[in-house]
Structures are given as structure tokens and as C-alpha cells.
Amino acid sequence: MTSRFSALLALLAVLVVPMPGAERNGWPLFVAQGPAGSAAESWQALGPLFFGRNESTGAEAKGLRPLFLQTREADREARYFLYPLFTWQQRGDATRFSFFNLLNERRAPEIDGSPGHHLDFWPLYFSRDTGKPETSYAAFFPLGGEIKSRFGKDHIQFVVFPLYARVAAHGGRTTYAPWPFLRFIDGGGHHGFEFWPLFGQRGRTGDYRDQFFLWPLLYQSEANLTAPQPDVKLGALPFYSRDTGPGYRSETFVWPFFGYTHRTAPKRYDETRYLWPFFVQGRGDHRYVNRWGPVFTHSIVQGRDKIWLFWPLIRHEHWNSQGVAQGQTQLLYFLFWSHEQRRLANPQAAPAYKTHLWPFFSAWDNGAGRRQVQLLSPFEVFFPQDDVVRQLYTPLFAVYRYDRRGPAEMRWSLLWSAVSWDEQPGRKEFHLGPLFSAETGAERGRIALGNGLLGFQREPERSGWRFFLFDFRPKSANKAPAAPSP
């Protein structure tokens, strides 16, 4: 499939005669930026459908939007088909295949160098083969099997689930026969029996003790039993619940509507709740809450200052992290989304920001002269960290794109480069598809119709402009031959 795909791309490329300048524009068949054959070049064909990119770092990508993407960088390679349905990735000796994260296969060496094979088909089949019985497993849900060191558990074993299951974690074991009603707890000093949801008790001497009746209505949980003041949680819901511990007390009446929290250690905090979660007032050394929901909420928790107006209409938050002041504003979560960053050491410097007005507009500025703008943009606000979506789906809607790479270096394009303008130090270039192009520079200039069918050009070897006919040569061919080395 890959060889046929490459052959089709090569055919599309030769359909368009290379144009002079940094851009070869044969829209809609083929448009490319960067010197032909260079280490840094990007192109697209049939509008935004076929595309490719080579970077100076050696990374490359090519694909057919929105169906297929292939990327390579150093020892990593990935292929995506109908993303996020099919994914294949390779890094060194490790490979991974996934179908929508439901069917997952991974082959990678184990820590000791032995081969490892993982195969999952959620939620029916889970397996791991390391060549060693103590670390290998297989489970076919719900018939039977075992799973080791996974899902936060040391060991999971079941037979005709939910008739029988045993889970081991943190030195203890819980046996269900059947799940979730009968539970037997033992191992590692743990003990207990539960007939859920009627009653149950479990514990470990000197550590913890839990019991319940008619769960979750009546319960009591005690932890840190050897401490001078253990942590205790008890409740008779919906009438009353209480949590106490060293320097801490919280009570709720007519759960969960009315209550208070009083903490003196490790940090002071007092909170009062009226018709929770609508009215909450909290003050403390590390936390501030002033909630009159859903009209207004202001909270400061661990340095993050957040304001809600007419929840969930308007949200604003700002905080400091790793020497950077950050602020984020949202309207209905995604209709308008803006994030700004400023250096605390230099607050007068230009900020970096990213803004989305869904689905019409996305803009990005790194604060150091690099800026991008796109119309339309329906995906960026939902997948801000997904580079595959950015390559396969976002360009399909790029009716207009603006990319400023430096103070005197920018490019904008309309209708997937049907109209484009490129400006770099000492050179400016305009294209109206293959119909008209203009290039100006310090020594050379060119105006062409029909990709060089006829036009005018200015060269340093001749004074003034001259008319040309049928000049399809690339720019490198128009240059005078270099003088031989002495």
C-alpha cells in the first residue's frame, strides 16, 4: 500500500512543471514550498488531500487526508488509517498496533531483554507473554483467566465472572463469590467479610477498620489506628456524616446540603456549606472559596485563581507555573477559548497566546515573533495536544492561513494555496494558482502567466525587464553558471 501511495504522489508531482522561486504553484494539482528536493520542503496535491513534509531535522510526514498519515523521525515511525481507528507505531525494537484502543497489540523487549508480547481485546481478552510463567498471563472475560500487575492490582483471577473472582493488592486478597455480593478478605494481616450491600466489615490490626450496614446509608471507617488520634469517617445518610482527624473536623447535616469544615493543621481552613454545591464560603491559608452558584464563584486553590460567571457560561483562571504567569478564559468551555502566558522575570515582554473562536478562527503567537492564524478551525480547541488531528483533519478546513515566521518572513494563503503571498528577506512572491505569479527581489524579478507560458523578468546580467515565452525552467536553471574554482 505504501509503494502505491508513493507512486501516486510522484505522478501528481510531475503533472506540474516546477516554477521559479520558493513556491511551485500548480493549484489544485500540486503546490510546494521550499527549494525542490531540499531537506526542508512541504507540499500538497489535489487541494489539501495529498500532502508531504520534510524537515531539516530529518523528520518527514506524508499522507492522504483524512484517511492516512505516515511519519518518520530518527528511530520512530508511525502510520495512522482512519484515525483514531487504526494506529501502528514503531520505536526501536518496540511496535504497537491499536484499533480504537479496543484491540491493542504491543511487542517490546522486557526489562531483562526477553521478548514481550501484549494482546488485548477490550473487554473480552487480555494477555501477556514474556516466556516466563511468573509474569505471563491470559484471561478471556467472562469465562476465566488471570491478570498480573495491571489495573493497579497485583493479581486478578476469575472463573465464570461474576460467579468467582479474586483480587490481590497491597498485600491483601479479596474473594468474590459471587461479585459483588459476597466478599472474603484475607492475607497480609487483612481480614473481613462483607455481604454487600446489607453489612460488612474489614480491617487490619493496628492499621484500619471499616464497617457498613445497608451501604451506603450507615458506615464507619477508621484509619491510622496506632496514632494518638485516628482518622474516623462515619455516616447515617442522608441525615448526618462526620469526618475527624488530627487538626480536622467536618460535619454535614441533611447530606450533602448543609455542613462545615474546620481545619487547623497542617494549614488553617474554615468552610461553611448552604444547599451545597450552590452556596459555599471558605477561607484559609491555602484555599479560598466564595460560591453563589450558578451566578458567581471565586476560588483560589493551590495558587490557581478561578472565577465563574453564570456557570457554565464564563470561566477565567490564572496561575503561576515555572516562572510563567498564565491566564485562561472560556465561554461555554469551547465556543471561545483563550490562553495567555507571560514571563514573570520580564512582564513587559510580548505575551504568548493561543485563541479559538469555534469553529471559525484559531490564532497562535509564541511571543517571540512567530504567529499563525487559520479560518476555519473546528478541531483545534478539542484536540490541542493531538498532532495527528492537526496534520490529518485541521488543514481540510484551512480556508485561510497566515504564518509569520519572523519580523520579515511571512506567508498567507487562501483556499488551500489557490492564492498565496510569501515574503522573506530580500524576496516577495505572489501566486494566483498556475494562472499568474509575481516575484521581486534585490537583483531579480519575474512576472509570469500560465506557469511560465509567457511573461517578463529582470536579471542582473541585463538591464531592465525583458519579455519571455515558454520559460518553464526552475529558478536554479535561470541563474548564470558559477565561475570555475581557481
N, C-alpha and C positions, 0 to 999 in steps of 0.2 A: 504493500500500500504506500509506503514512504517513497519508493523509487518512482511509482506512477505519479505521485503528487509532485515530486521534484521535476519530472519531465514536463508536466503540465505547466508548472511555473516557468520553466525555461522557454516553452513555446510562447507564453504570453509576453515574456521579456523581449523576444526577437521580433514580435509584431510591431514594436515601436522603435523607430530609429533614434539613437541617442542624440540628445540635444546638447548644445554648448551650455556651459555654466554648471552650477552645483545641483540644479534640478533638471531632470528629464521628465517632461510632462506630455504624456500621450493619453490624457484622461479621455474616456473612462477605462481604457485598456491597461495602462501602466503609468505610474508616477513614482519617481525615485528621488531621494535627496542624498547628497553626498557624492564625492567622486566615484565613478563607476569602478567596481572591483576593489574599492578601498576597504580598510579594516573597519571603518565606521560608515555604514550605509543603511538606509531604510527605504522600503518601497511598498507599494500596494498596487493591486491589479483588480480589474472589474469593480471599480469603485473601492469600497472598503473591504471587499470579500477576501481576496487573497492578500497576504502581507508577509513581510520578512524584515528582519533587523539584524545587523552585525555591529557589534560594539568594539571599540578599540581595546577593551579588556579581554576580548576573545569570546564573550558571551554572544549567543545568537538565538533567534526565535523565528519561527515561520508557522503559517497556519492558514486555515480557511474558516473565516468567521461565519456563524458561531459554532461550527462543527468540530474543528480540530486545531490543536496547538502543540507544537514541539519546541522545547527549549533545551539548550546545552550551555553549560558553564563549568569549566575545569573538569572535575570528575563526576559532575552531576548531569543527569539527563531526565527529562520528564515528557510525557505525552498525555494529552487530555482529549477525550472524544465525547461530545455532547455533555460537556462539563456542567454540573458536577456528577454526571452519571459514571463515566469511566475515567479512571486515573491510573497511570503507570509511571513509576518513579524508580530511578536507579542512582545510587551514590556509592562509589567504590564497589565493594562486593555485596552490597545490600540492595535488594529490589523489593518493590511493593506494588501490588495491584489492588484496586478498590472499585467496586460497583456501588456507588451512592452510599458508601460506608456501611453497607449491609453485607456484601460479600467482600472479605478482605483477606489477601494472601501476602505474607511477608517472608522473604528468605534473607537471612543475615547471620553472620558468624556470632556465636555466643561469646561471653566474656573469656572463656577458656580457649577460644579458637575453634571449637567444634561447630559443625553446621547446625543451623536452626531454621525450622520451618513452622510458621504460624498460619493457620487457616481458620477463618470464622465465617459463618453464615447466620447473621443475626435474625431472630434469636434462637435458631434451631441447633446450630452446630458450632463447637469451639474446640480447637486442638492446638497442640504444640509438640513438635518432635525435635528433640535435641540429641537423640541417640542414647540417652541416659534415662532409665526408668524413674529416678527420683525427681526429675524436672520435666518429664514428658507427660502429656495428658490428652484425653479426648472425651468429649461429652456431647450426647445427642439429646437435646431437650425436646420433650419432657421424659423420654424413656429412661435414660440413665447415663452415668459417667461421672467424671471428676474434673475439677479445675483447680490449678495450683498457682499461688502467688498472683492473684488477679482480683480486680474489683475491690481492692482494699482488704481482701481476706487472704489468710494463709492457705486455706484449703476449703473447697466446696465439693460436696458429694451428694448425689441424689439418685433415686430409683423411682420411676413412675411418678414424677412430681405432679401434684403436691402430696402424694402419699408418704414419701420419706425424703428427708434432706438433712444433711449435717454440715454445719459451717464452723470453721475454726478460725479464730482471730484473737490476737493479743494474749495468747496462752490459754484461752478458754474455748470450749466447744458448746454449740447449741444444736440439739437434735430436734427436728420437727417431724411429728408422726400423728396426724398429717399437718402440713403447713397451711395456715398459720396458727392453728388452734392449740395443739399440744406441743409444749416446748420443754425439753430437758436440758439443763445447763450443768456442765461438769468440766474438770480439767484445769490444771494450773491454779488450784485453790478456789476456783469459781464453783458455785453450787446454786441450784434453784429449780423450780418447777412452775410452769405457767399454763393455765387453761384459758387462753385468750378468747374473748375479752372479759370473761367473768372474774377471774382473780389470778394472781401470780406473785411470785417473789423470787429474787435472785440476789447474790451478793458474794463478797469475799472478805474473810475475816481481816479486820484492820484496814480495809480499803473502802468498800462501798456496800450499800444495802438498799435495794429497790423493792417496792411492792405496790400493787394496784388492785382495785375492785371495780368492776364494771367500767373498764378502760374506755375513754379517758376521763371518766367522771370523778373517780376517787383514786388518788395516788400519793405516794410519799417516796422521795429519793434522797438518800444521804451519801455524801462523798467526803473523802479525807477524814475518815473516822478517827485516826490517831491524832489529829490536830486538836488544839485546845477548844476550838470552835469549828465543828464540821460545817460543810455546806449542806443545807437542807432545802428541799423543794417539796411542798405539799399543796394539795388542792382538793376542793369539793365543788366541782364545776356544775353549774355556772355561777355558784353563789360566792365562792371565795378561793383565792390562791395566794401563797406566800413563798418567797424565796429569801433565805437568810444565809449569811456567811460572815467572815471576818470583815468588819467595817462596812457591811452591806445589808440592806433590808428593802424588800419590795413587796407591796401588798396590792391586790386587785379585788374589787368588790363588784358583784354582778358582772363577772368576767365576760368580755375583756374591756368593759366600758369605763369603769372608774377605778382610779388607783394612784399610787405614788411610789417613788423610788428615792431612797436616801442612802448615799454612799459617802464614806469618809476616807476610805483607803482602797487602792493606792492613790486615787485622786478624788477630790470632793466633787459630788454631783447630786443635785436635787431635781426631781421631776414630778409634775402633777398631771394627771390624765382625766379629762372630762369627755365622755362619749368618744373614747378612743376609736378610730385614729383621727378624729376631726379636730379636737382641741387638746393640745399638749403644750405645756410650759416646762422648760428645763433649763437649769443654769448650773455651770460647774467649771472646773479648771480646764477640762479638755473638751467640753461639749456644751453647745448652746442650741436650744430648740424653742421656737416661737411659732406654733402652728395654729392657724384658724382656717382649717380646711373646709372646702377646697379653695377658698378665696385667696389666702395668703399663707405662705410658710417660709420661715427663715431659719436656717440651721447652720451651725459651724461644728463640724465633727472632724477631729484629727487634722485641722488646718484647712479643710475644704469648706468654703463658704458658699452656700446654696440658697437660692431664692426661687420659689414657685409662685406664680400669679394665675389664679383661676385654673388650678390643676385639671387636666394636663396641658393647658394652653401655652403658657410661657414658662421657661426654665432658664435660669442663669446660674453659673457656678464659676468660681475662680479659686485657685490654689497655687502654691509654690512647690516646685519639684526640681531637684538637682540644679539649683541656680537659675531656674526659669520660672517666670510668672506666667500662669496660664489662665485663660478665660474661655468659657464656652456658653453660647446662647442658643436656645432651641425654641421653635414654635411648633407645637403639636409633634414633638420628638423629631420629625424629619422634614416637614414642609419647609422650614428654614432652619439651617444648622450652620453655626459659625464657631470656629476655634482659633484663638489668637495666642501667640507666645512672645514674651519679651525677656531679654536677658536682665536679671536683677543687677548685674555688675555694670550695665550700660543701658538704663531705662530710656534714654533719649534716642537710641538706635531704632531704625525701622523695624516694626514687628514682623514676625512670620504669621501667616494666617491661611486658613482654608475655609471656604464658604460654599454652601449649597443652597439653592432655591429650587426645590424639587417640583417637577422634573426638568426645569427649564435651563438651569445655569449651575456651573461649578467653577470656582476660581481658587488658585493656589499661589502663594507667594512665600519664598523662603527667607525674605528679609534681607537677602544679600544680592539682589538683582535678578533672580530667576523667578519668572512668573508664567502661569498658564491659565487659560480661560477656555471653557467649552460650552457650547449650546448645541444640542440638548444634552441632559445628563441624568438619566433615570436610575442609574445603578450605584454611583459613587457613594452616596450617603448611606446606603445599606451595606456595602462591602468595602469599607475604607482601607482594609489591610489585605484584600484579596487581589493579588497581582494577576491571576488567571482571568478573573472577571474584567480587570482593567484592560487586558490585551484582547480578549475574545468578544466582549459584549459592549464595552463603553465606546469604542470607535465607530460602531454601527450607527450611533446616534449623533456623531460629531458633525452636525450641520456646519458649525463654525468652530475653529480652533485658533487660539493665539498662544504663541510660545516665545517668551522673551528669555534668552539665554545669557544676556549681558547688556551693559549700557548701550552698545552699538550693534547688537546682534539679536534679531528677532525674525519671526515668521508667522504669518497668518494665512489661513486657508478657508475657503467656503465651498460647501457641497463636496466634501472629500477631495479637495485639491482641484476641483474644476476651475477655481480662481485662487491664485496664491501670490503672495508677496514675501520675498526673502531679502533681508538686509543684514549685511555683515560689514566689518571694517573694510572700506575701500571698494565695496561692491553692493549693487542693488539689482534685484531680479524680480520681474513680474511675468505671470503666465495666465493666459486665458485658455486653459486646456491646450490642445495642439493647434489652436487657431492663431494665436498671437502671443508673442513673447518679447520682452524687452530687458536688456541687461546693460548696466552702466558701471564703469569703473574708472580708476585713475588714468589708465592707458588704453583700455579697450571699451567699445560699446557695440551693441548689436540690437537690431530690431528685426524680427522675423515673422513671416506668415507661413502657416502650414508646416511647422516644424523645420523650417529652412527651405521651403519651396522657393521663396523669394524674400528679399529684404535689403536692409542696409547695415553696414558695420564699419567701425572705426578701429584701426590698428596702429600701433606705434611706428610701424615701418612706413605708413602712408599718412599724409596729412589730410584731414577732413574725412568725410564719410564717403563710402562707395557702395554702389548697388551690386547685389549678388543674386544669382539664380541657381537653384538646385544645390545649395550648400548644406549638406546633411552631416558634415563632419563634426565629431565631438570637439570640445574646446581644446583638448590636448593636441588634436591634429591641426588646429588653426595656428598654433604657436610656431614661431620660427625655430629651426633646428638649433640645438645647443652647439656652441663652439667646441671643437675638439680640445681635449686636455693637452697642455704643452708637454 
